[in-house]
Amino acid sequence: DTAVSQTPKYLVTQMGNDKSIKCEQNLGHDTMYWYKQDSKKFLKIMFSYNNKELIINETVPNRFSPKSPDKAHLNLHINSLELGDSAVYFCASSQVTLRDRTHYGYTFGSGTRLTVV
Amino acid sequence: GDSVTQMEGPVTLSEEAFLTINCTYTATGYPSLFWYVQYPGEGLQLLLKATKADDKGSNKGFEATYRKETTSFHLEKGSVQVSDSAVYFCACTSGTYKYIFGTGTRLKVLA
């Protein structure tokens, strides 16, 4: 039973299109994330939700819009796709014990490879 | 701002060689530190972690010790295998929820 699952695994689309990537976790974690990995493997955080509340919103074009219908799901919608959006997008989840800020590590999905042509 | 610096790869070793991948961090307070591994075509998997100074994280023969005085968390393994070939990422927490990742170090182990 996959802990963090993303769909689709591959997405090839034309410039200008709108697309969505879905993510679901069954770990009971309270926080979910979107990261972008470029062709050089560099990982950059985009967004994070904690209990459906947006808590991290990095400098990302507003063509990217996250949505968290509940704490087990975090989707990413991208409008007007551009060539530079081609990358691998990873969803992750974590549980942080706020009392002592104990971090147990992120659990990552297997990624969505987006290719814009 | 907070940052993580890893040695550039690729690192190429023969099977059974000793591995060290250096990682240093800049962060305020007392961050937690992690090593992640990414095999081709897969997501990142947590390899080991340490949450306070002098903690040693270990898993699958890999080890790293949280050194606050040198702000380092170097990854070591005594004898690498071909199956260890992957990209390794060092990460530290930044604030309550965010992790900062290093640029990754590709390891290639030759039989």
Interface residues (C-beta under 8 A of the other chain):
Chain A: V4 T31 Y33 K40 K41 F42 L43 I45 S48 N50 I55 I56 F90 A92 S94 V96 L98 R101 T102 H103 Y104 G105 Y106 T107 F108 G109 S110 G111
Chain B: S32 F34 Y36 Q38 E42 G43 L44 Q45 L46 K49 T51 V87 F89 T93 T96 Y97 K98 Y99 F101 T103 G104 R106
